[in-house]
């Protein structure tokens, strides 16, 4: 009987882990953000924005309003 309880506990923990991966907060806690236009649409490409457009960047502890000042297609710049 006890081993069945242990198996069920392990199964529940496994399910909790899987559910956690579906939670957007999990990724925000890891440093990722969600970028939205002013209508609330997700930004997934530089093709979705224009220079001087204001966007909302959702991070783990709030929302930043940011302005696009430059677009570098195909480049990753960290600096």
C-alpha positions, 0 to 999 in steps of 0.5 A: 500500500505504501509503495502505491502511495509513493508512486502516486506522490511521484506521479503528482510531482511529475505532473506539477513539474510539467504544469510549471513548464506551461506557466509563463511566469516560469519563463519570466522568472528565468529572465525572459520577457514578453513583448507586446504592441500597444494593442496587446499583440505578441511581437515575434519578429522585427517585421512586427515593429516600426522605428519609434514605436512604443511597446510593452515588455512584460518581465517578472516584476512589472511592465516596461514601456520601451521605444524602438530606436533601431532595428538590426535585421539578422543581427544579435547585438549585446552591448 
